[in-house]
Amino acid sequence: MSAQEPLLRVEDLRVEFSTEDGVVHAVDGISYEVQRGRTLGIVGESGSGKTVASLTTLGLTRTQGARVSGQILFEGRDLVALSDAELRAIRGNDIAMVFQDPLSSLHPFFKVGVQLIEAVRAHQDVSKQLARARAIELLRLVGIPDPSRRVDDYPHEFSGGMRQRAMIAMALSNEPKLLIADEPTTALDVTVQAQILALLERLQRELGMAIVIITHDLGVVAEMADEIAVMYAGRIVETASTATVFDAPEHPYTWGLLKSIPTLAGSRDEDLVPIPGTPPSLIRRPSGCHFHPRCPYSQPSHERIDPQLAPVQGEPGHHVACLLEADVRRALWAQLRAGRMPDEALAAVGVPQEPA
């Protein structure tokens, strides 16, 4: 495999679930790449499909009866086409995942060390004694104090931050090439969040692994991610470098995410701007642009035309799926960045309204 080739390439991935109410289009034709040693942040509201996409990478949606199409190329091998046995050899060894809730991911009846030993021996032919030594080494690596003693504790004896560190230790037990972290800081206080993110960055530097971090919070990936993919209703609506997403985003949904979080640079009196409405049903999705019912800048034609992810002119690596003209998008973002509300931005830019 060429050193220039991405470690992971996802091409036109679609994941569907059949239910009594209809077909759930959980992931609807997404494509992205993850380079070796780099971090991709996948952001979006709950129900946008970001977790399902990563569970499918590990083959974990097969047991749920998902219909999967497209390609997931890991080091050139299509994971979608592999057998369950072949996937098990890769899962936990070459690709590992830190799940959202460490308390439910760790078995409450078994000591943390026992679970770490099992993770090590699942892919390595070593004795229990050597696996225990590795478990202690892993706990020390992720910053658990007194690891030779804490290895014999049960999950409930760990704090929330320590349980998350233990989950990261388990994921790193076989030094994977790709680590998927699903909401790794949810339900943790701000100080512990910062510690967990700093830990992931340090481990990435030391081990040279790639990371996919899944979150609803752009603030979490602001410093850590190299690239960001923004998901909405099962699709990627914008992808670019982290600097571009924060400085020059071009999709109204990305604007909404950015304007709904506080910043240190903003005025203390500045209002946060919530995204109106709720995420759409993935069974009965809106026609045309799926975001148009919630978009303050939507035109009548947006209800009929389905935008495709397309490159932004003059910005390599930046892609957006939006029906607004590029110059209009940039003018609107300039107004929003200056503190205007959406209706004020529209008036300032003078976007002509199409007849219904």
N, C-alpha and C positions, 0 to 999 in steps of 0.2 A: 504494500500500500504506500502510495506517495506521501511524503511528509507534508505536502501541501493539501492533501485531501482531508476533508473534515473527519473528525472521529465519528460523529453521528450526523446523518443526513436523513431528514424526514421529508418525503415527497407525496403530496396529495393524499394525506392520511384522512380516512373517513372511518368513524366508529359509530355504529347504530345499535340501539337496543329496541326490541319489540316489546310493547306493553299492551295492556287491555285498552288503553286510551289511544294508542297509535304508536308510530315509530319515533323514538327519541333520536334526533340527529345531534349526538353529543359532541362529535368532532366532524367538521364539515369541510374537508379538503385543505388541510393546513400543510405548509412546507416551511422548514427552517433547518439551519445547520448549527452544529456546535464544534468549534475547533479545539484541538488538544490544548490543555492548560488554560482554557478561557472559560468565562462564566456567561451563560445566557440567562436572563431573567424573563420569565413568562408571567405577565400580570393581567389581571382582569377580575371582575366581580365573581362572587360565588355562582356556580352554574354556567360559567363561560366555556368550560370544557378543558381547562388547563390541566387539572389533575387526571382526568380520563386519558388525555393524550400521553401523559407520562406513565400511567399504569399500563397502557397498551404497549409502550416501549418494553416493559418488563414481561409482557404476556399475561398480566394479571386480570385483564378483562375477558379472557377466553372462558374462564370458569363462570362468568356471568352471562354467557350466551351472546356476547357481542358479535356483530358482523363487522369485520375489519377489512378494509381495502387500502390500496396504496403501498408504499414501501417505507420501511424503517431500516436504513442501512447503517450498521455499526461495523466499522473497519471493513466495509465492503460487503458484509453478509447481511442479507435481508432477514430481519428478525421475524417479520410477518410470516415468512415461508418456513421457518424452522419448526421442528417437532417440539413437543412439550419437554422431552428429555434434553434436547439440545439447548432449549431456553433455560432450563434449570441449571445447566453447566455455566451459563453466562451470568444468570441472575445471582447476585450476591458475590460473584467473583470478579467479573469485568465491569458490571454495572450494578450499583447498589442504590438503595433509596432510604431516605430518612422520612418517616411518615409523620403526619400532622400531629397526632396525639400520642406522645410517648407513653402515657399511662396505660392506654388501651393496646399499644403495640408491644409493650413488655408484659410477659405472662406474670400475673401477681403471685402465683404459687411457687415460682422458681427464683432462686437467687440470681442477681444480675450476672455474677461470674459464671454460673452454670449456663445461662443463655449465651454469653459471649463465647464460652468454650464450644458450645454446639455450633455457633456460627463459624468458628475457625475450623472445626473438624468436618463440617459439611463439605468443604472444598480442599482441605489439606489432610494428608495421611500422616497425622502426628499423634503422639500419645496424649492422654489427658493432662499429664504433668506439664508437657511442653505447651499445650493449649492453654492451661491455666496461667503459665508464665506470660504467654502472649496476651491473655485477657488483662492481666495486671499492667503490662506495658501499654496496652491500648487505653486503659483508664487514666494512666499517667499522661499519655499523649494528649488526651482531651481535657486535662486539667482537673481531674478528680483528686482531691486531697487524700493522702494516706491510702493509695489504691490497693495495697496488699491486705488492708483490713476491710475496706469498703467493697471489695470484690465478693465478699460473703454476705452482703446486705440484700434485702428484698427491695423491689422497686418502690414500695410505699415508704421505705426509710430514706429515699432520696428526695430532695427538693425538685420542683418542676424543672429548674435549669439543669440540675444534675442528671435527671432522667433524660433530658434532651441530649446532654453530653454522652450519656451511656448509649443512646440510640445512634449517635454519630460514631462512637467507638465500634459498635456492632457493624455498622455499614462499612467502616474502614478496615475490618478485620482481615480482609484479603487484598487490601490495597487496590481498590477498583480503579479503572481508567476513567470512569464516569460516575459521578455522584449526583443523584436527583434528590433535592431537598424540598419537600412539600410543606409550605408554611412553617418553616423551622422555628419561628419565633412567636407563633400564635399563643396567646394566654400567658406570655411571659412579661414581666415588667420591663420597663425601658432599659434599665441598666443591664439586666440579664440578656435582653435582645442584643444589645451592642456587644456583649461578651461572646454570644454564640456566633454572630456574624464575623467578629474578629477571629474567632477560632477557625471557622471555615476558611477564611482567607489565608490564615497561617498554614493550615493543613494543605491547602491547595498549592502554596508555594513550596512546601517541603516535599510533597508527594507528586507534584506535577499533574494532578488529575484535572479533568474538566468538570464543571458544575452546571447543572440546570437548577435554578432556584425558582420555585413557584410561589406566588404571593398575590394578594389583592392590594398590597400597599407599595406604591412606587417609592416611598421613602426607604423601604427595606433594601431595594436594589440600587439606590442612588449611588452609593459608593462602591458596591461590590461587583455589580454586573458590568461586563464589557459591551454586551448588546442586550437589547430589550425587544421582546415580541409582545404586543398588546393584543389580547384576545377578547372577542365579544360574540356571544351567541354561537359558539363553536367554530369561529373563524379567527384568523389573524387579520386585524384591520390596520396594523402599522408595525413595522420593524425597522430598527435603526440602531446606531451606536447609542450608548447611554447619554453621552453629551448631546447628541442631536435630539433625542427624545425630550430632554429637559430644556434645551435652548430653542429648538425649532421644530416642534411637533406639528403634524399636518392633519391629524384626524380629530374631529370634534369630540370623540369619546376619550382620546388621550388628553385633550384639553380639560375635559370634565374631571378626569382622575387627578390631574395636576392641580386644578383649582379647588379641589375638595380636601386638600391636605394643607396643614399650616406650614409656613416656612419661617426660618429665623430672619430672613431678609425682609419679610412683609411687615406691615404696620400692625401693631397690637390690636387696633380697632378694625382692621380689615376683615370683612365677612368672608367666611368660607362659602363656596357656591356648590351646593349639592347637585348631582345629576338627577333630573326629574324622572319620575316614573319608576318602573321596576324592570329587571331583565326579562326578556320575552320567553315564552314557552318554547322549548326546543322540539316540541311536537307540532305546534301550530305557530310557525315563525312568521313574522311580518313579511309582506311581499316587498320586492325591490330591495333597497338598502335596509337591512335588519335593524339598524339604529334609528331609522327615520322617525318612529313614533316618539322618541325621547330627544331628538336633535333640535336645538333651537334654531338651527340654520337650514333646516330641511326645506326643499322646494317640492311642489306637487309631483314633478317627474321622478323624484327619488322613491316614490311609492311603486314605481313601475320598473325602474332600471336597477339591476343588481350590480354594484361596483365590484371590480376585480382588483386584486393587489397588483399594483403597478409601480415601477421605479419612479422616484422623484428626480426630475431633470436637474443635473448638475450636482447631485448628492449621491455618490456611489454608496451602495449598501442600504439606502433609505427607500422603503417601499410603503405605499399607503393605498387603502381601498376607500376612496371618497369621490363623490360626484361633483363636489364644488371645484371650481377652477383653481389652479395652483396659486395665481396671484390673489384671488379672493381669500383662500385659506391663510396665506401669509399675512394679509392685511388684517384679517379677523384676529389672528393670534397676537399680532402687535398691539391691537386694542385691548385684548384680554390681559396681556402681560402688563399693560399700563394701568390695570385695575378696573377697566370697564366691565359692566355686567353684559351678558350676552345680547340683550335687546339694545343696549347702548352701542355695543360693538357693531351690530348690524346697521344701526342708523348711521354710525360714523363712516362705515365702509360704503354704505349705499347699495346694498345687494338688491337688485331688482327682483321683485316677486313674480313668479310665473303665474299665469291664470290657472285656476284649478281645473 
